[in-house]
Amino acid sequence: FILKEPKSMLFSASTHSQNWLFTADELQQKKVELRERLLSRCDQMLSIEEEEIIKRFFASNIINAASKKLQLLSHTTAAAFTFFHRFYLEKSVVEYHPRSIAITCVYLASKTEEDRKEIDPIISVFSGADKQEILSLEYVLLAGLKFHLHLFLPQQPLTGFVIDMQVKLKIRPDAELIGHATAHLEAAMNTDAIFIFKPGQLALAALAKSIETMHLSAMWDTYTSVTWEPSAWQELQRNITQVLPYFEQKVPSAELVKPIGPKIAAIKKILN
C-alpha cells in the first residue's frame, strides 16, 4: 500500500515544495553535512565530486536502460530519477550501492506513477540483480525518501505550456518541438536542477531551449507577449538562463567511475 498526497494539492503546500527544494548553497551544505557524518565514522571518504560522478553514472545507465527495455512512461522514468537523487541526499553511495538503489527506484516509481511493472521483469533487465535484495531495499528507499512519494514532475507543466500555445496561437501540436523539450527535461532529471528549480521553471526552460533550437523565435515572442506582462516575463527569462546549463551536463564516463570503485570498497571495509 502506497500512501500519497492528493493529486489536487497545490505545489506550495506539497512535501516536494517544503522539503525538497533548496537554494544552490543550501543544497551544497546538505552534501557537506552528509560527508561530515560519514567522516565521523571513517577518516577516508569520497569527495562530494566523486559521489556525484558515481550517482549520475549509475542513475543514467540503470534507469535509462530500464526505461527503454520496459517501455516506461516518461513521467515514471522522471520519478525514478527523482527518488534516486532524493535518497542520496540522505545516504551515501558507500552505504548503499547505487545500482541496487536505482533498480529499486524503478520498481517504486512504476507503482507510484501507476505504470506498474512486476518485480521479475524489472530484475530480468539487469544481469546478476537480486530479487530479494531489491524487495528488501524498497523500505530502505521509502524511509530515505521520508515517505514523500507524491511528485510534481516537469513533464506535467510542459504538456500544459504546449496546450496553452496551441490554443492561444491556434497552431497544431508539433511533435518535434515536444520531443526536443522532453529530451532536455530527461537530461535535467539527472542533475541538481530538480532540487533548485520548480517543475514549471524546468518545463518553461526546456520549451524555450527547444524553440531556440528550432528557430521558432517569432512564434515564441508572440506567445510570451500574450501570456505574461513584460516585468513577469523578464523574471522568467532570468530563471530560464539559470536552468539552461543543466541541460548541457554530460553523464560521467566509465573512465571517470573506474578509479573511484576501489575507494568505495576500502571505505566499506572500514564502515563494516
C-alpha angles and dihedrals in degrees: 000000000000117000113210136174116256114275090233093062115124115244093237090058096045129105086239092063097037100042110021107043120088142164114252089256093050091050092051090049091054089054091048091050092051091052092047091052090056093043087060087065100035131024090213119069141154117261118248088252092054091050089052092051092052094044097048094043095053095039091054097043099042103036096041091048090052091046093055099042096042094038093232120190113256093248091051090055090047090051091051091053091048094050091047096053094041090053091053092053085068102032137035130238087240089062099045124019109244093219091062093041091050091053090048090051090055090051093048094044091052087060101041093046093046092242092118119198121176118238096247097061089047093050091047091063092066124057112231096010112151116225095202092048092054092047091049091047092056093081091044088054093047091051091048089052089051085237089286100146106151108097133193101209125193092233088074099057089041088062089048094052092048093051090046090053092050092051098044097041096034093231133143123252111276110214092191092054092048090047093053092047093047091052091053090052092048089055092048093053089071094055140067089265090094089064098043105041133050117245092251091053091052092048094049092048091050090051092047091050091050092048089054092048092051094044094239097138095132091057091045093050090052093049096047092046093055094042106046138030112247094253092049092048091051090056091048090050089056089053091048091052090053093050099047098079090060090063089060099051111122123224110250114258127240087248090063092047098048100074092047094060096075090048091055091049092051093048092048091055090056095044093048 
